[in-house]
Amino acid sequence: MSLYDIPLTTLSDEPTSLAPYKGKAVLVVNTASQCGLTPQYSGLARLQSAYEEKGFTVLGVPCNQFGGQEPGSADDIATFCATGFGVTFPMLEKTEVNGENRHPLYQELVKTADADGESGDIQWNFEKFLISPTGEIVGRFRPGTEPEAPELIAAIEAQLPA
């Protein structure tokens, strides 16, 4: 099964998948609204704005598995992201990224190693995975990597189709 075939659900409870993003570079990020790293939403929104027309999107995946830092409803999350950080990128429903109920998307993503060669469980909120326009997972960036870090920008630019 390709990443494009995994069923997903949007934050507004609509069925979707990664198929609409075929041919684009995608940065999948597990997010949280009440985390010390929450300000990364601003950088993610700027990435979306800077690269959207070049064939790129951020895909936010709210997760409440790390310190209960995403307790809100879908409406709470959508409002918080839009009003607090100007988020316009697509968001999925609240998702488990670790453990026995790990979403099938994350079952695939966590197989990818980071720059230190480590794969496995998501460490914390705002871990980032870069997917190429052909659906390959080409990069993993741990939570401490800011969205506009040079190494992440270079990786994104290397994957832009346009």
CNS distance restraints for C-alpha pairs under 8 A (distance, minus, plus):
assign (resid   1 and name CA) (resid   5 and name CA) 6.26 0.50 0.50
assign (resid   1 and name CA) (resid   6 and name CA) 7.55 0.50 0.50
assign (resid   2 and name CA) (resid   6 and name CA) 7.18 0.50 0.50
assign (resid   2 and name CA) (resid 135 and name CA) 7.43 0.50 0.50
assign (resid   3 and name CA) (resid  18 and name CA) 6.70 0.50 0.50
assign (resid   3 and name CA) (resid 105 and name CA) 6.95 0.50 0.50
assign (resid   3 and name CA) (resid 108 and name CA) 7.79 0.50 0.50
assign (resid   3 and name CA) (resid 135 and name CA) 6.33 0.50 0.50
assign (resid   3 and name CA) (resid 136 and name CA) 7.98 0.50 0.50
assign (resid   4 and name CA) (resid  17 and name CA) 6.11 0.50 0.50
assign (resid   4 and name CA) (resid  18 and name CA) 4.59 0.50 0.50
assign (resid   4 and name CA) (resid  19 and name CA) 4.60 0.50 0.50
assign (resid   4 and name CA) (resid  22 and name CA) 7.35 0.50 0.50
assign (resid   4 and name CA) (resid 135 and name CA) 6.95 0.50 0.50
assign (resid   5 and name CA) (resid  17 and name CA) 6.52 0.50 0.50
assign (resid   5 and name CA) (resid  18 and name CA) 7.16 0.50 0.50
assign (resid   5 and name CA) (resid  19 and name CA) 6.91 0.50 0.50
assign (resid   6 and name CA) (resid  17 and name CA) 5.98 0.50 0.50
assign (resid   6 and name CA) (resid  18 and name CA) 7.33 0.50 0.50
assign (resid   6 and name CA) (resid 104 and name CA) 6.89 0.50 0.50
assign (resid   6 and name CA) (resid 105 and name CA) 6.43 0.50 0.50
assign (resid   7 and name CA) (resid  15 and name CA) 7.16 0.50 0.50
assign (resid   7 and name CA) (resid  16 and name CA) 6.23 0.50 0.50
assign (resid   7 and name CA) (resid  17 and name CA) 5.11 0.50 0.50
assign (resid   8 and name CA) (resid  15 and name CA) 5.97 0.50 0.50
assign (resid   8 and name CA) (resid  16 and name CA) 5.03 0.50 0.50
assign (resid   8 and name CA) (resid  17 and name CA) 4.90 0.50 0.50
assign (resid   8 and name CA) (resid  18 and name CA) 7.77 0.50 0.50
assign (resid   8 and name CA) (resid  92 and name CA) 7.29 0.50 0.50
assign (resid   9 and name CA) (resid  13 and name CA) 5.69 0.50 0.50
assign (resid   9 and name CA) (resid  14 and name CA) 5.42 0.50 0.50
assign (resid   9 and name CA) (resid  15 and name CA) 4.54 0.50 0.50
assign (resid   9 and name CA) (resid  16 and name CA) 5.45 0.50 0.50
assign (resid   9 and name CA) (resid  17 and name CA) 7.43 0.50 0.50
assign (resid   9 and name CA) (resid  92 and name CA) 5.76 0.50 0.50
assign (resid   9 and name CA) (resid  93 and name CA) 5.76 0.50 0.50
assign (resid  10 and name CA) (resid  14 and name CA) 5.14 0.50 0.50
assign (resid  10 and name CA) (resid  15 and name CA) 6.38 0.50 0.50
assign (resid  10 and name CA) (resid  16 and name CA) 6.60 0.50 0.50
assign (resid  10 and name CA) (resid  90 and name CA) 7.68 0.50 0.50
assign (resid  10 and name CA) (resid  91 and name CA) 6.02 0.50 0.50
assign (resid  10 and name CA) (resid  92 and name CA) 4.03 0.50 0.50
assign (resid  10 and name CA) (resid  93 and name CA) 5.20 0.50 0.50
assign (resid  11 and name CA) (resid  74 and name CA) 5.79 0.50 0.50
assign (resid  11 and name CA) (resid  78 and name CA) 7.51 0.50 0.50
assign (resid  11 and name CA) (resid  91 and name CA) 5.50 0.50 0.50
assign (resid  11 and name CA) (resid  92 and name CA) 4.49 0.50 0.50
assign (resid  11 and name CA) (resid  93 and name CA) 4.12 0.50 0.50
assign (resid  11 and name CA) (resid  94 and name CA) 7.30 0.50 0.50
assign (resid  12 and name CA) (resid  74 and name CA) 6.94 0.50 0.50
assign (resid  12 and name CA) (resid  75 and name CA) 7.98 0.50 0.50
assign (resid  12 and name CA) (resid  92 and name CA) 7.90 0.50 0.50
assign (resid  12 and name CA) (resid  93 and name CA) 7.35 0.50 0.50
assign (resid  13 and name CA) (resid  93 and name CA) 6.86 0.50 0.50
assign (resid  18 and name CA) (resid  22 and name CA) 6.89 0.50 0.50
assign (resid  21 and name CA) (resid  25 and name CA) 7.57 0.50 0.50
assign (resid  21 and name CA) (resid  26 and name CA) 7.26 0.50 0.50
assign (resid  21 and name CA) (resid 133 and name CA) 7.64 0.50 0.50
assign (resid  22 and name CA) (resid 133 and name CA) 5.83 0.50 0.50
assign (resid  22 and name CA) (resid 134 and name CA) 6.53 0.50 0.50
assign (resid  22 and name CA) (resid 135 and name CA) 6.85 0.50 0.50
assign (resid  23 and name CA) (resid  55 and name CA) 7.44 0.50 0.50
assign (resid  23 and name CA) (resid 132 and name CA) 7.86 0.50 0.50
assign (resid  23 and name CA) (resid 133 and name CA) 4.11 0.50 0.50
assign (resid  23 and name CA) (resid 134 and name CA) 6.05 0.50 0.50
assign (resid  23 and name CA) (resid 161 and name CA) 6.96 0.50 0.50
assign (resid  24 and name CA) (resid  55 and name CA) 4.78 0.50 0.50
assign (resid  24 and name CA) (resid  56 and name CA) 5.31 0.50 0.50
assign (resid  24 and name CA) (resid  57 and name CA) 7.34 0.50 0.50
assign (resid  24 and name CA) (resid 132 and name CA) 6.82 0.50 0.50
assign (resid  24 and name CA) (resid 133 and name CA) 4.29 0.50 0.50
assign (resid  24 and name CA) (resid 134 and name CA) 7.77 0.50 0.50
assign (resid  24 and name CA) (resid 160 and name CA) 6.94 0.50 0.50
assign (resid  24 and name CA) (resid 161 and name CA) 6.41 0.50 0.50
assign (resid  25 and name CA) (resid  55 and name CA) 6.28 0.50 0.50
assign (resid  25 and name CA) (resid  56 and name CA) 4.67 0.50 0.50
assign (resid  25 and name CA) (resid  57 and name CA) 6.51 0.50 0.50
assign (resid  25 and name CA) (resid 130 and name CA) 7.10 0.50 0.50
assign (resid  25 and name CA) (resid 131 and name CA) 5.68 0.50 0.50
assign (resid  25 and name CA) (resid 132 and name CA) 4.83 0.50 0.50
assign (resid  25 and name CA) (resid 133 and name CA) 4.82 0.50 0.50
assign (resid  25 and name CA) (resid 156 and name CA) 7.16 0.50 0.50
assign (resid  25 and name CA) (resid 159 and name CA) 5.86 0.50 0.50
assign (resid  25 and name CA) (resid 160 and name CA) 5.90 0.50 0.50
assign (resid  25 and name CA) (resid 161 and name CA) 7.33 0.50 0.50
assign (resid  26 and name CA) (resid  56 and name CA) 5.76 0.50 0.50
assign (resid  26 and name CA) (resid  57 and name CA) 5.03 0.50 0.50
assign (resid  26 and name CA) (resid  58 and name CA) 5.69 0.50 0.50
assign (resid  26 and name CA) (resid  59 and name CA) 6.80 0.50 0.50
assign (resid  26 and name CA) (resid 130 and name CA) 5.76 0.50 0.50
assign (resid  26 and name CA) (resid 131 and name CA) 5.04 0.50 0.50
assign (resid  26 and name CA) (resid 132 and name CA) 6.72 0.50 0.50
assign (resid  26 and name CA) (resid 133 and name CA) 7.56 0.50 0.50
assign (resid  27 and name CA) (resid  56 and name CA) 7.96 0.50 0.50
assign (resid  27 and name CA) (resid  57 and name CA) 6.40 0.50 0.50
assign (resid  27 and name CA) (resid  58 and name CA) 4.68 0.50 0.50
assign (resid  27 and name CA) (resid  59 and name CA) 5.96 0.50 0.50
assign (resid  27 and name CA) (resid 128 and name CA) 6.40 0.50 0.50
assign (resid  27 and name CA) (resid 129 and name CA) 5.52 0.50 0.50
assign (resid  27 and name CA) (resid 130 and name CA) 4.56 0.50 0.50
assign (resid  27 and name CA) (resid 131 and name CA) 6.29 0.50 0.50
assign (resid  28 and name CA) (resid  58 and name CA) 6.07 0.50 0.50
assign (resid  28 and name CA) (resid  59 and name CA) 4.81 0.50 0.50
assign (resid  28 and name CA) (resid  60 and name CA) 6.10 0.50 0.50
assign (resid  28 and name CA) (resid  61 and name CA) 7.15 0.50 0.50
assign (resid  28 and name CA) (resid 128 and name CA) 5.64 0.50 0.50
assign (resid  28 and name CA) (resid 129 and name CA) 5.13 0.50 0.50
assign (resid  28 and name CA) (resid 130 and name CA) 6.47 0.50 0.50
assign (resid  28 and name CA) (resid 131 and name CA) 7.70 0.50 0.50
assign (resid  29 and name CA) (resid  58 and name CA) 7.38 0.50 0.50
assign (resid  29 and name CA) (resid  59 and name CA) 6.27 0.50 0.50
assign (resid  29 and name CA) (resid  60 and name CA) 5.12 0.50 0.50
assign (resid  29 and name CA) (resid  61 and name CA) 5.84 0.50 0.50
assign (resid  29 and name CA) (resid 126 and name CA) 5.49 0.50 0.50
assign (resid  29 and name CA) (resid 127 and name CA) 5.65 0.50 0.50
assign (resid  29 and name CA) (resid 128 and name CA) 4.61 0.50 0.50
assign (resid  29 and name CA) (resid 129 and name CA) 6.59 0.50 0.50
assign (resid  30 and name CA) (resid  60 and name CA) 6.01 0.50 0.50
assign (resid  30 and name CA) (resid  61 and name CA) 4.45 0.50 0.50
assign (resid  30 and name CA) (resid  62 and name CA) 5.51 0.50 0.50
assign (resid  30 and name CA) (resid  63 and name CA) 6.07 0.50 0.50
assign (resid  30 and name CA) (resid  97 and name CA) 7.82 0.50 0.50
assign (resid  30 and name CA) (resid 125 and name CA) 5.67 0.50 0.50
assign (resid  30 and name CA) (resid 126 and name CA) 5.05 0.50 0.50
assign (resid  30 and name CA) (resid 127 and name CA) 5.96 0.50 0.50
assign (resid  30 and name CA) (resid 128 and name CA) 7.13 0.50 0.50
assign (resid  31 and name CA) (resid  38 and name CA) 7.45 0.50 0.50
assign (resid  31 and name CA) (resid  60 and name CA) 6.23 0.50 0.50
assign (resid  31 and name CA) (resid  61 and name CA) 5.62 0.50 0.50
assign (resid  31 and name CA) (resid  62 and name CA) 4.55 0.50 0.50
assign (resid  31 and name CA) (resid  63 and name CA) 5.97 0.50 0.50
assign (resid  31 and name CA) (resid  70 and name CA) 7.91 0.50 0.50
assign (resid  31 and name CA) (resid 125 and name CA) 5.41 0.50 0.50
assign (resid  31 and name CA) (resid 126 and name CA) 5.17 0.50 0.50
assign (resid  32 and name CA) (resid  38 and name CA) 6.28 0.50 0.50
assign (resid  32 and name CA) (resid  62 and name CA) 5.64 0.50 0.50
assign (resid  32 and name CA) (resid  63 and name CA) 6.09 0.50 0.50
assign (resid  32 and name CA) (resid  64 and name CA) 6.94 0.50 0.50
assign (resid  32 and name CA) (resid  69 and name CA) 5.66 0.50 0.50
assign (resid  32 and name CA) (resid  70 and name CA) 4.82 0.50 0.50
assign (resid  32 and name CA) (resid 125 and name CA) 6.22 0.50 0.50
assign (resid  32 and name CA) (resid 126 and name CA) 7.57 0.50 0.50
assign (resid  33 and name CA) (resid  38 and name CA) 5.73 0.50 0.50
assign (resid  33 and name CA) (resid  69 and name CA) 6.29 0.50 0.50
assign (resid  33 and name CA) (resid  70 and name CA) 5.45 0.50 0.50
assign (resid  33 and name CA) (resid  77 and name CA) 7.14 0.50 0.50
assign (resid  33 and name CA) (resid  80 and name CA) 7.39 0.50 0.50
assign (resid  33 and name CA) (resid  81 and name CA) 7.82 0.50 0.50
assign (resid  34 and name CA) (resid  38 and name CA) 6.46 0.50 0.50
assign (resid  34 and name CA) (resid  69 and name CA) 4.74 0.50 0.50
assign (resid  34 and name CA) (resid  70 and name CA) 6.21 0.50 0.50
assign (resid  35 and name CA) (resid  69 and name CA) 5.77 0.50 0.50
assign (resid  35 and name CA) (resid 125 and name CA) 7.53 0.50 0.50
assign (resid  37 and name CA) (resid 125 and name CA) 7.27 0.50 0.50
assign (resid  37 and name CA) (resid 126 and name CA) 7.04 0.50 0.50
assign (resid  37 and name CA) (resid 143 and name CA) 7.84 0.50 0.50
assign (resid  38 and name CA) (resid 126 and name CA) 7.97 0.50 0.50
assign (resid  39 and name CA) (resid  43 and name CA) 7.62 0.50 0.50
assign (resid  39 and name CA) (resid  85 and name CA) 7.95 0.50 0.50
assign (resid  40 and name CA) (resid  44 and name CA) 6.24 0.50 0.50
assign (resid  40 and name CA) (resid 126 and name CA) 7.61 0.50 0.50
assign (resid  40 and name CA) (resid 146 and name CA) 6.59 0.50 0.50
assign (resid  40 and name CA) (resid 147 and name CA) 6.51 0.50 0.50
assign (resid  41 and name CA) (resid  45 and name CA) 6.04 0.50 0.50
assign (resid  41 and name CA) (resid  81 and name CA) 7.56 0.50 0.50
assign (resid  41 and name CA) (resid  85 and name CA) 6.09 0.50 0.50
assign (resid  41 and name CA) (resid  87 and name CA) 7.18 0.50 0.50
assign (resid  42 and name CA) (resid  46 and name CA) 6.29 0.50 0.50
assign (resid  42 and name CA) (resid  85 and name CA) 5.36 0.50 0.50
assign (resid  42 and name CA) (resid  86 and name CA) 7.33 0.50 0.50
assign (resid  42 and name CA) (resid  87 and name CA) 7.64 0.50 0.50
assign (resid  43 and name CA) (resid  47 and name CA) 6.20 0.50 0.50
assign (resid  43 and name CA) (resid 146 and name CA) 7.40 0.50 0.50
assign (resid  43 and name CA) (resid 147 and name CA) 5.25 0.50 0.50
assign (resid  43 and name CA) (resid 148 and name CA) 6.08 0.50 0.50
assign (resid  44 and name CA) (resid  48 and name CA) 6.24 0.50 0.50
assign (resid  44 and name CA) (resid  58 and name CA) 6.93 0.50 0.50
assign (resid  44 and name CA) (resid  87 and name CA) 7.93 0.50 0.50
assign (resid  44 and name CA) (resid 147 and name CA) 5.66 0.50 0.50
assign (resid  44 and name CA) (resid 148 and name CA) 7.79 0.50 0.50
assign (resid  45 and name CA) (resid  49 and name CA) 6.25 0.50 0.50
assign (resid  45 and name CA) (resid  85 and name CA) 7.21 0.50 0.50
assign (resid  45 and name CA) (resid  86 and name CA) 6.55 0.50 0.50
assign (resid  45 and name CA) (resid  87 and name CA) 5.29 0.50 0.50
assign (resid  45 and name CA) (resid  88 and name CA) 6.88 0.50 0.50
assign (resid  45 and name CA) (resid  89 and name CA) 7.09 0.50 0.50
assign (resid  46 and name CA) (resid  50 and name CA) 6.01 0.50 0.50
assign (resid  47 and name CA) (resid  51 and name CA) 5.97 0.50 0.50
assign (resid  47 and name CA) (resid  52 and name CA) 7.80 0.50 0.50
assign (resid  47 and name CA) (resid  58 and name CA) 7.67 0.50 0.50
assign (resid  47 and name CA) (resid 147 and name CA) 7.35 0.50 0.50
assign (resid  47 and name CA) (resid 148 and name CA) 7.31 0.50 0.50
assign (resid  48 and name CA) (resid  52 and name CA) 5.26 0.50 0.50
assign (resid  48 and name CA) (resid  56 and name CA) 7.12 0.50 0.50
assign (resid  48 and name CA) (resid  57 and name CA) 5.76 0.50 0.50
assign (resid  48 and name CA) (resid  58 and name CA) 6.07 0.50 0.50
assign (resid  48 and name CA) (resid  88 and name CA) 7.70 0.50 0.50
assign (resid  48 and name CA) (resid  89 and name CA) 6.51 0.50 0.50
assign (resid  51 and name CA) (resid  55 and name CA) 6.75 0.50 0.50
assign (resid  51 and name CA) (resid  56 and name CA) 5.53 0.50 0.50
assign (resid  51 and name CA) (resid  57 and name CA) 7.41 0.50 0.50
assign (resid  52 and name CA) (resid  56 and name CA) 4.77 0.50 0.50
assign (resid  52 and name CA) (resid  57 and name CA) 5.75 0.50 0.50
assign (resid  54 and name CA) (resid 160 and name CA) 6.33 0.50 0.50
assign (resid  54 and name CA) (resid 161 and name CA) 6.89 0.50 0.50
assign (resid  54 and name CA) (resid 162 and name CA) 5.10 0.50 0.50
assign (resid  55 and name CA) (resid 160 and name CA) 5.93 0.50 0.50
assign (resid  55 and name CA) (resid 161 and name CA) 5.89 0.50 0.50
assign (resid  55 and name CA) (resid 162 and name CA) 6.13 0.50 0.50
assign (resid  56 and name CA) (resid 160 and name CA) 6.56 0.50 0.50
assign (resid  57 and name CA) (resid  89 and name CA) 6.68 0.50 0.50
assign (resid  57 and name CA) (resid  90 and name CA) 7.98 0.50 0.50
assign (resid  58 and name CA) (resid  89 and name CA) 5.77 0.50 0.50
assign (resid  58 and name CA) (resid  90 and name CA) 7.00 0.50 0.50
assign (resid  59 and name CA) (resid  89 and name CA) 6.32 0.50 0.50
assign (resid  59 and name CA) (resid  90 and name CA) 5.31 0.50 0.50
assign (resid  59 and name CA) (resid  91 and name CA) 5.71 0.50 0.50
assign (resid  59 and name CA) (resid  92 and name CA) 7.37 0.50 0.50
assign (resid  60 and name CA) (resid  89 and name CA) 7.31 0.50 0.50
assign (resid  60 and name CA) (resid  90 and name CA) 6.32 0.50 0.50
assign (resid  60 and name CA) (resid  91 and name CA) 4.50 0.50 0.50
assign (resid  60 and name CA) (resid  92 and name CA) 6.17 0.50 0.50
assign (resid  61 and name CA) (resid  91 and name CA) 5.91 0.50 0.50
assign (resid  61 and name CA) (resid  92 and name CA) 5.11 0.50 0.50
assign (resid  61 and name CA) (resid  93 and name CA) 6.67 0.50 0.50
assign (resid  61 and name CA) (resid  94 and name CA) 6.42 0.50 0.50
assign (resid  61 and name CA) (resid  95 and name CA) 6.55 0.50 0.50
assign (resid  62 and name CA) (resid  70 and name CA) 6.83 0.50 0.50
assign (resid  62 and name CA) (resid  91 and name CA) 7.55 0.50 0.50
assign (resid  62 and name CA) (resid  92 and name CA) 6.88 0.50 0.50
assign (resid  62 and name CA) (resid  93 and name CA) 6.55 0.50 0.50
assign (resid  62 and name CA) (resid  94 and name CA) 4.64 0.50 0.50
assign (resid  62 and name CA) (resid  95 and name CA) 6.16 0.50 0.50
assign (resid  63 and name CA) (resid  69 and name CA) 7.92 0.50 0.50
assign (resid  63 and name CA) (resid  70 and name CA) 6.05 0.50 0.50
assign (resid  63 and name CA) (resid  94 and name CA) 5.26 0.50 0.50
assign (resid  63 and name CA) (resid  95 and name CA) 5.20 0.50 0.50
assign (resid  63 and name CA) (resid  96 and name CA) 6.04 0.50 0.50
assign (resid  63 and name CA) (resid  97 and name CA) 7.15 0.50 0.50
assign (resid  63 and name CA) (resid 125 and name CA) 7.50 0.50 0.50
assign (resid  64 and name CA) (resid  68 and name CA) 4.94 0.50 0.50
assign (resid  64 and name CA) (resid  69 and name CA) 5.62 0.50 0.50
assign (resid  64 and name CA) (resid  70 and name CA) 4.51 0.50 0.50
assign (resid  64 and name CA) (resid  71 and name CA) 6.21 0.50 0.50
assign (resid  64 and name CA) (resid  94 and name CA) 7.24 0.50 0.50
assign (resid  64 and name CA) (resid  95 and name CA) 7.64 0.50 0.50
assign (resid  64 and name CA) (resid  96 and name CA) 7.46 0.50 0.50
assign (resid  65 and name CA) (resid  69 and name CA) 7.61 0.50 0.50
assign (resid  65 and name CA) (resid  96 and name CA) 6.72 0.50 0.50
assign (resid  65 and name CA) (resid  97 and name CA) 7.70 0.50 0.50
assign (resid  65 and name CA) (resid  98 and name CA) 7.78 0.50 0.50
assign (resid  66 and name CA) (resid 124 and name CA) 6.18 0.50 0.50
assign (resid  66 and name CA) (resid 125 and name CA) 6.78 0.50 0.50
assign (resid  70 and name CA) (resid  77 and name CA) 7.99 0.50 0.50
assign (resid  72 and name CA) (resid  76 and name CA) 5.37 0.50 0.50
assign (resid  72 and name CA) (resid  77 and name CA) 6.10 0.50 0.50
assign (resid  73 and name CA) (resid  77 and name CA) 6.22 0.50 0.50
assign (resid  74 and name CA) (resid  78 and name CA) 6.14 0.50 0.50
assign (resid  74 and name CA) (resid  93 and name CA) 6.96 0.50 0.50
assign (resid  74 and name CA) (resid  94 and name CA) 7.52 0.50 0.50
assign (resid  75 and name CA) (resid  79 and name CA) 6.07 0.50 0.50
assign (resid  76 and name CA) (resid  80 and name CA) 6.00 0.50 0.50
assign (resid  77 and name CA) (resid  81 and name CA) 6.08 0.50 0.50
assign (resid  78 and name CA) (resid  82 and name CA) 6.11 0.50 0.50
assign (resid  79 and name CA) (resid  83 and name CA) 5.85 0.50 0.50
assign (resid  79 and name CA) (resid  84 and name CA) 7.84 0.50 0.50
assign (resid  80 and name CA) (resid  84 and name CA) 5.39 0.50 0.50
assign (resid  80 and name CA) (resid  85 and name CA) 7.55 0.50 0.50
assign (resid  81 and name CA) (resid  85 and name CA) 5.37 0.50 0.50
assign (resid  81 and name CA) (resid  86 and name CA) 6.43 0.50 0.50
assign (resid  81 and name CA) (resid  87 and name CA) 5.35 0.50 0.50
assign (resid  82 and name CA) (resid  86 and name CA) 4.56 0.50 0.50
assign (resid  82 and name CA) (resid  87 and name CA) 4.74 0.50 0.50
assign (resid  82 and name CA) (resid  88 and name CA) 6.81 0.50 0.50
assign (resid  83 and name CA) (resid  87 and name CA) 7.79 0.50 0.50
assign (resid  95 and name CA) (resid 102 and name CA) 7.84 0.50 0.50
assign (resid  95 and name CA) (resid 103 and name CA) 6.67 0.50 0.50
assign (resid  96 and name CA) (resid 101 and name CA) 6.32 0.50 0.50
assign (resid  96 and name CA) (resid 102 and name CA) 5.02 0.50 0.50
assign (resid  96 and name CA) (resid 103 and name CA) 5.83 0.50 0.50
assign (resid  97 and name CA) (resid 101 and name CA) 7.86 0.50 0.50
assign (resid  97 and name CA) (resid 102 and name CA) 4.81 0.50 0.50
assign (resid  97 and name CA) (resid 103 and name CA) 5.97 0.50 0.50
assign (resid  97 and name CA) (resid 106 and name CA) 5.60 0.50 0.50
assign (resid  97 and name CA) (resid 107 and name CA) 7.87 0.50 0.50
assign (resid  97 and name CA) (resid 121 and name CA) 7.90 0.50 0.50
assign (resid  97 and name CA) (resid 122 and name CA) 6.78 0.50 0.50
assign (resid  98 and name CA) (resid 102 and name CA) 4.82 0.50 0.50
assign (resid  98 and name CA) (resid 103 and name CA) 7.90 0.50 0.50
assign (resid  98 and name CA) (resid 106 and name CA) 7.67 0.50 0.50
assign (resid  98 and name CA) (resid 121 and name CA) 6.00 0.50 0.50
assign (resid  98 and name CA) (resid 122 and name CA) 6.49 0.50 0.50
assign (resid 102 and name CA) (resid 106 and name CA) 6.38 0.50 0.50
assign (resid 102 and name CA) (resid 107 and name CA) 6.41 0.50 0.50
assign (resid 103 and name CA) (resid 107 and name CA) 6.29 0.50 0.50
assign (resid 104 and name CA) (resid 108 and name CA) 6.59 0.50 0.50
assign (resid 105 and name CA) (resid 109 and name CA) 6.30 0.50 0.50
assign (resid 106 and name CA) (resid 110 and name CA) 5.84 0.50 0.50
assign (resid 107 and name CA) (resid 111 and name CA) 7.16 0.50 0.50
assign (resid 108 and name CA) (resid 112 and name CA) 7.72 0.50 0.50
assign (resid 109 and name CA) (resid 129 and name CA) 7.11 0.50 0.50
assign (resid 109 and name CA) (resid 137 and name CA) 7.10 0.50 0.50
assign (resid 110 and name CA) (resid 119 and name CA) 5.93 0.50 0.50
assign (resid 110 and name CA) (resid 120 and name CA) 4.97 0.50 0.50
assign (resid 110 and name CA) (resid 121 and name CA) 6.02 0.50 0.50
assign (resid 110 and name CA) (resid 122 and name CA) 6.92 0.50 0.50
assign (resid 111 and name CA) (resid 119 and name CA) 5.61 0.50 0.50
assign (resid 111 and name CA) (resid 120 and name CA) 6.01 0.50 0.50
assign (resid 112 and name CA) (resid 118 and name CA) 7.91 0.50 0.50
assign (resid 112 and name CA) (resid 119 and name CA) 5.40 0.50 0.50
assign (resid 112 and name CA) (resid 120 and name CA) 7.60 0.50 0.50
assign (resid 112 and name CA) (resid 137 and name CA) 7.01 0.50 0.50
assign (resid 112 and name CA) (resid 139 and name CA) 7.40 0.50 0.50
assign (resid 112 and name CA) (resid 140 and name CA) 6.65 0.50 0.50
assign (resid 113 and name CA) (resid 117 and name CA) 4.91 0.50 0.50
assign (resid 113 and name CA) (resid 118 and name CA) 4.70 0.50 0.50
assign (resid 113 and name CA) (resid 119 and name CA) 4.06 0.50 0.50
assign (resid 113 and name CA) (resid 120 and name CA) 7.64 0.50 0.50
assign (resid 113 and name CA) (resid 139 and name CA) 7.70 0.50 0.50
assign (resid 113 and name CA) (resid 140 and name CA) 6.39 0.50 0.50
assign (resid 114 and name CA) (resid 118 and name CA) 5.38 0.50 0.50
assign (resid 114 and name CA) (resid 119 and name CA) 6.35 0.50 0.50
assign (resid 114 and name CA) (resid 139 and name CA) 6.79 0.50 0.50
assign (resid 114 and name CA) (resid 140 and name CA) 4.73 0.50 0.50
assign (resid 114 and name CA) (resid 141 and name CA) 6.06 0.50 0.50
assign (resid 114 and name CA) (resid 142 and name CA) 7.23 0.50 0.50
assign (resid 115 and name CA) (resid 140 and name CA) 7.23 0.50 0.50
assign (resid 115 and name CA) (resid 141 and name CA) 7.50 0.50 0.50
assign (resid 122 and name CA) (resid 127 and name CA) 6.77 0.50 0.50
assign (resid 123 and name CA) (resid 127 and name CA) 7.27 0.50 0.50
assign (resid 123 and name CA) (resid 142 and name CA) 7.37 0.50 0.50
assign (resid 123 and name CA) (resid 143 and name CA) 7.34 0.50 0.50
assign (resid 124 and name CA) (resid 143 and name CA) 6.24 0.50 0.50
assign (resid 125 and name CA) (resid 143 and name CA) 6.22 0.50 0.50
assign (resid 126 and name CA) (resid 142 and name CA) 7.45 0.50 0.50
assign (resid 126 and name CA) (resid 143 and name CA) 4.80 0.50 0.50
assign (resid 126 and name CA) (resid 144 and name CA) 7.95 0.50 0.50
assign (resid 127 and name CA) (resid 140 and name CA) 7.60 0.50 0.50
assign (resid 127 and name CA) (resid 141 and name CA) 5.99 0.50 0.50
assign (resid 127 and name CA) (resid 142 and name CA) 4.78 0.50 0.50
assign (resid 127 and name CA) (resid 143 and name CA) 4.34 0.50 0.50
assign (resid 127 and name CA) (resid 144 and name CA) 7.96 0.50 0.50
assign (resid 128 and name CA) (resid 140 and name CA) 5.75 0.50 0.50
assign (resid 128 and name CA) (resid 141 and name CA) 4.94 0.50 0.50
assign (resid 128 and name CA) (resid 142 and name CA) 6.34 0.50 0.50
assign (resid 128 and name CA) (resid 143 and name CA) 7.05 0.50 0.50
assign (resid 129 and name CA) (resid 137 and name CA) 6.90 0.50 0.50
assign (resid 129 and name CA) (resid 138 and name CA) 7.61 0.50 0.50
assign (resid 129 and name CA) (resid 139 and name CA) 5.60 0.50 0.50
assign (resid 129 and name CA) (resid 140 and name CA) 4.57 0.50 0.50
assign (resid 129 and name CA) (resid 141 and name CA) 6.31 0.50 0.50
assign (resid 130 and name CA) (resid 137 and name CA) 5.87 0.50 0.50
assign (resid 130 and name CA) (resid 138 and name CA) 5.64 0.50 0.50
assign (resid 130 and name CA) (resid 139 and name CA) 4.92 0.50 0.50
assign (resid 130 and name CA) (resid 140 and name CA) 6.43 0.50 0.50
assign (resid 130 and name CA) (resid 155 and name CA) 7.92 0.50 0.50
assign (resid 130 and name CA) (resid 156 and name CA) 7.32 0.50 0.50
assign (resid 131 and name CA) (resid 135 and name CA) 5.76 0.50 0.50
assign (resid 131 and name CA) (resid 136 and name CA) 5.40 0.50 0.50
assign (resid 131 and name CA) (resid 137 and name CA) 4.43 0.50 0.50
assign (resid 131 and name CA) (resid 138 and name CA) 5.69 0.50 0.50
assign (resid 131 and name CA) (resid 139 and name CA) 7.21 0.50 0.50
assign (resid 132 and name CA) (resid 136 and name CA) 5.21 0.50 0.50
assign (resid 132 and name CA) (resid 137 and name CA) 6.36 0.50 0.50
assign (resid 132 and name CA) (resid 138 and name CA) 6.31 0.50 0.50
assign (resid 132 and name CA) (resid 159 and name CA) 5.76 0.50 0.50
assign (resid 133 and name CA) (resid 159 and name CA) 6.92 0.50 0.50
assign (resid 133 and name CA) (resid 160 and name CA) 7.55 0.50 0.50
assign (resid 133 and name CA) (resid 161 and name CA) 6.77 0.50 0.50
assign (resid 139 and name CA) (resid 155 and name CA) 7.51 0.50 0.50
assign (resid 141 and name CA) (resid 145 and name CA) 6.13 0.50 0.50
assign (resid 141 and name CA) (resid 152 and name CA) 7.57 0.50 0.50
assign (resid 145 and name CA) (resid 149 and name CA) 6.41 0.50 0.50
assign (resid 145 and name CA) (resid 152 and name CA) 7.80 0.50 0.50
assign (resid 147 and name CA) (resid 152 and name CA) 6.70 0.50 0.50
assign (resid 147 and name CA) (resid 153 and name CA) 7.69 0.50 0.50
assign (resid 148 and name CA) (resid 152 and name CA) 6.57 0.50 0.50
assign (resid 148 and name CA) (resid 153 and name CA) 6.02 0.50 0.50
assign (resid 149 and name CA) (resid 153 and name CA) 6.21 0.50 0.50
assign (resid 150 and name CA) (resid 154 and name CA) 6.03 0.50 0.50
assign (resid 151 and name CA) (resid 155 and name CA) 6.21 0.50 0.50
assign (resid 152 and name CA) (resid 156 and name CA) 6.16 0.50 0.50
assign (resid 153 and name CA) (resid 157 and name CA) 6.08 0.50 0.50
assign (resid 154 and name CA) (resid 158 and name CA) 6.12 0.50 0.50
assign (resid 155 and name CA) (resid 159 and name CA) 6.60 0.50 0.50
assign (resid 156 and name CA) (resid 160 and name CA) 6.44 0.50 0.50
